[in-house]
Amino acid sequence: MQFTQENRIRLRGTVFGKTAAGRAEVGQRSAGLTARQRSVLIMLDGQKSLADIGPLVGEDEMLAAVEGLLRKGLVGISSAPASAAAVAKPEPPALSPRAAGVGAAALAAARDLMAVAARQHLGLLAADLVRRIEHAKDESQLAGVIGLWHVSIRESKTGKPCAEDLLAEARALLA
């Protein structure tokens, strides 16, 4: 498969999964993969599309890694996008009636702040945390994630100096 400029957008909605050789490679580390290829191999689970993975590693690096993994037979296409709608970034879940009122904008801003900070300071480790943040439907659900988010940011190398300020900003948005 050639990742040309024309098919990059179409590929964003494509879901790749590990082949039997890819699953074996995760444990054996015998194929001589680069660190980036190994990270992408681990993330390609047959459920996440390239659009989901791209923000975590960078689109160009991700596509180069996927191309290399395809050449080595470690991954294959699990499903291709059915339409342009499948390529678009999924919408966050609908807000509960409580959140749909005056606080909806503040909730969205808090979710955005938390997700961006997690991606920036945690890199690949942010995937699950960001998913939990984005699926919080109201303030109480988001407040349930804020502790883990804060500790994760505080424990990261780049987040340590700004963790307290980020927490204060997130709490102010949710107040």
C-alpha positions in Angstrom: 0.0 0.0 0.0 1.4 3.4 -1.0 0.5 6.3 1.3 0.2 9.1 -1.3 -1.1 12.6 -0.6 -4.4 11.6 -2.4 -5.2 8.7 -0.1 -4.0 10.1 3.2 -7.5 11.5 4.1 -9.2 8.3 3.1 -6.8 6.3 5.2 -7.5 8.3 8.4 -10.7 6.2 8.9 -9.1 2.9 8.2 -8.7 0.5 11.1 -5.6 -1.7 11.2 -5.0 -4.7 13.4 -2.1 -7.0 14.1 -1.5 -10.1 12.1 -0.4 -13.3 13.9 3.2 -12.2 13.2 2.4 -8.8 14.7 1.0 -10.3 17.9 4.1 -12.5 18.2 6.3 -9.5 17.6 4.9 -7.6 20.5 6.2 -10.2 22.8 9.4 -11.3 21.0 10.8 -8.1 19.7 12.6 -9.9 16.9 11.6 -7.9 13.8 14.0 -5.0 14.4 11.3 -2.4 14.7 12.1 1.3 15.5 10.6 2.6 18.7 8.0 4.5 16.7 7.0 1.4 14.8 6.7 -0.6 18.0 4.5 2.0 19.6 2.2 2.2 16.6 2.1 -1.7 16.4 1.0 -1.8 20.0 -1.7 0.8 19.4 -3.1 -0.9 16.3 -5.7 -3.0 18.0 -8.3 -3.6 15.2 -10.6 -1.1 16.8 -8.9 2.3 16.7 -8.7 4.1 13.3 -5.6 5.9 12.2 -7.5 9.1 13.0 -7.6 8.0 16.6 -3.9 7.2 16.7 -2.5 10.1 14.6 -2.8 12.8 17.3 -0.9 10.6 19.7 2.2 10.1 17.5 1.9 12.6 14.7 0.3 11.8 11.4 3.4 11.7 9.2 5.3 9.5 11.7 2.3 7.2 12.2 1.8 6.7 8.4 5.5 5.9 7.9 5.4 3.4 10.8 2.2 1.8 9.4 3.7 1.5 6.0 6.8 -0.2 7.4 4.6 -2.6 9.5 2.5 -3.4 6.4 5.7 -4.3 4.5 6.8 -6.6 7.3 3.4 -8.3 7.4 2.8 -7.3 11.0 -0.5 -5.5 10.5 -3.4 -5.7 8.1 -6.5 -3.7 7.4 -9.3 -4.7 9.7 -11.9 -2.3 8.2 -11.9 0.5 5.7 -14.0 3.6 6.1 -17.5 3.2 4.7 -17.9 6.9 3.8 -16.6 10.4 4.4 -18.6 10.4 7.7 -16.4 7.5 9.0 -13.3 9.6 8.3 -14.5 12.5 10.3 -13.4 12.8 13.9 -16.1 11.3 16.1 -18.2 13.7 18.0 -18.0 13.7 21.8 -20.9 12.1 23.5 -24.1 14.1 24.0 -24.2 16.1 27.2 -26.7 15.2 29.9 -29.6 17.6 30.5 -27.7 19.0 33.6 -24.7 19.8 31.4 -26.6 21.1 28.5 -27.6 24.3 30.3 -25.3 27.2 31.1 -22.4 25.0 32.1 -22.1 23.2 28.7 -19.5 25.6 27.4 -17.5 25.4 30.6 -17.7 21.6 30.6 -16.5 21.5 27.0 -13.7 23.9 27.8 -12.6 21.8 30.8 -12.6 18.7 28.7 -10.6 20.4 26.0 -8.1 21.7 28.6 -7.6 18.4 30.2 -7.3 16.4 26.9 -4.8 18.8 25.4 -2.7 18.9 28.6 -2.8 15.1 28.8 -1.7 14.7 25.2 1.0 17.3 25.6 2.5 16.0 28.8 1.8 12.2 28.6 2.2 11.5 24.9 1.3 7.9 24.1 0.3 7.1 27.7 -2.5 9.7 27.4 -4.8 7.6 25.1 -6.9 5.9 27.8 -7.1 9.0 30.0 -8.1 11.2 27.1 -10.8 8.7 26.1 -12.2 8.9 29.7 -12.1 12.7 29.6 -13.8 12.9 26.3 -16.6 10.5 27.3 -17.4 12.4 30.5 -21.0 13.5 30.0 -21.3 16.0 32.9 -19.3 17.7 35.7 -19.6 14.8 38.1 -18.1 12.3 35.6 -15.4 14.7 34.6 -14.6 15.4 38.3 -14.2 11.7 38.7 -11.3 11.7 36.2 -9.7 14.9 37.3 -7.7 13.3 40.1 -6.1 10.7 37.9 -5.5 13.4 35.3 -3.8 15.7 37.8 -1.6 13.0 39.3 -0.6 11.8 35.8 0.4 15.3 34.7 2.2 16.0 38.0 4.2 12.8 37.7 5.3 13.5 34.1 8.6 15.2 33.3 7.2 18.1 31.4 3.9 18.5 33.4 5.4 18.7 36.9 6.0 22.5 36.8 2.5 23.4 35.5 0.3 20.6 37.1 -1.0 22.8 39.9 -1.9 25.6 37.6 -3.7 23.2 35.2 -5.6 21.8 38.1 -6.7 25.2 39.3 -7.8 26.2 35.8 -9.8 23.0 35.3 -11.5 23.4 38.7 -12.3 27.0 37.9 -13.9 25.9 34.7 -16.0 23.3 36.5 -17.0 25.7 39.4 
